[in-house]
């Protein structure tokens, strides 16, 4: 019985500390990555809501994403690490989500009025979680420049 009481008290303390953390609740880091498990979960929800229609539910993009369509536009590329997304540092990824692809010659709509920066980072964490460690490491080299 004492063990159970101590466990309940310890759990209460942990929950209280978690709620009072200066940057919000504690989050669980993903080993070797910049983001947390919780960001990936939030990002997946946002991705499914705003991105999956064009980029695919698993970030697989369009089959012929390298070929222009009938309008001369490139279809949505994969975001799962098999296309060029990993070539772009976070700053560019955030700007593309905020302002859309039109400034870069694409057709992706802007999400700056829909997603705040933290939500955009959550989306990025989700699709980066689909990347292999090799692809992520290559992106990390670009990010650190």
N, C-alpha and C positions, 0 to 999 in steps of 0.2 A: 504493500500500500504506500509506504514512504517513497518508493521508487516512482510510482505513478504520480504522486503529488509533486515530486521534484521535476519530473518530466513535463507536467502541465505548467509549472512555474517557469521552467526554462523556456518552454515554447512561448509562453506569454511574454517573457522578456525579449526573446528574439523577434517576435511579431512587433512589439512596441518599438524596439530599436530600428527595425526595418521601416516602419512608418515614419520615424523621426529622422531618417537619414537626410543629410543636408541636400543631396541631389535627388531626393526621392527614394523609393524603395531600393534595396540592394538588388543588383542584377547579376546573373551568372555569366561570367566571361566564356566565350567560345575559345578553346585552346588554340593559340597561334593566330587568332584573328582579332580585328579591332572591335568587333561588335559582341553583343551578348545574346544569349538564348532568347531572352524576352524581346529584344529588338527584332530578331528573326521572326518570331511568332507574330508580333504586331505588323511587321513588314509583309509577311505572307498574306495576312488579311487584307491589307491595303492593296497589295499587288493583285490579288484575285479580284478586288473591286474595281481597280482603275487600269490595270496593265494587261491582265491575262487575255482580254478580248482580242488584243492585237499581238501581244508577244507570246501567247500560249500559256496554259495553266502551269506548265513546268518551265517556263522561260525558253521554250524551244524555238520561238519565232516562226517565221514563214519558211516553207520548204525552199523556195527559190529567192531568198532574201538578197542575193547578190545581183539579181537581174531586175531591171526596171519593169514596172507594170505598164499597162496600156496608156496610162497618163504620163509616163516617163518618170514616175516616182519609185524609189526603192521601198519594198515592203519592210515591215518591222523585222529587225534582226533578232537572232537569239540573244538572250541575256544570261544564258546558263553557262557561259564560259567558252562556247564553241564559235563565237563571232568576235567582233572587235571591241566589245564593251570593256574588256579588261585592259585595253590600251589607254583608257582615260582615267586620270586621277579623280578623286572625289569631287574636287571643285568643278570639273567639267560635267560629271554625272549629275551633281546638284543643279547646275545651271541648265542642263538639258531637261531635267524634270520640271524645273521652275518655268523656263521660257519656251519649252517645247523644241522640236527639231527644225522648225521653220528657219530660224537664224543660221542653221547649219546646212540648209538646203534640203531638209527633210519635211515630213508632213505631221510628225507627232505633235499632238496638241500640248499646250502649256498647262501645267498643273499648279502653278504658283499661287493661284487664288483658291485652290482646293486643299493642297497639302502644305503644311508648314515645314520648316527645315528639318525638325526632328522626325517628322513623318516620312519625309523624303529619305533621310538617312536610314530609317527603318526599312523602307522599300529596297534601298541599296543593299542593306545587310541581308535581306532575304535573297535577292538574286545572287549575291556573292556567296551565300551559303551553298548554292548549287554548283559553285566552281570547285574543281579539283584543287588539291594543295599546290600542284605545279602551276596551274593558271593563277591562283591567288598569289603565289610567291612572285611570279613575273609582274603581276599588277602592283604588288608591294614595292618592287624596285622602281617602277614608274612613279608611284605615289611618293616615295621618299626623295625624289629629285627636286 
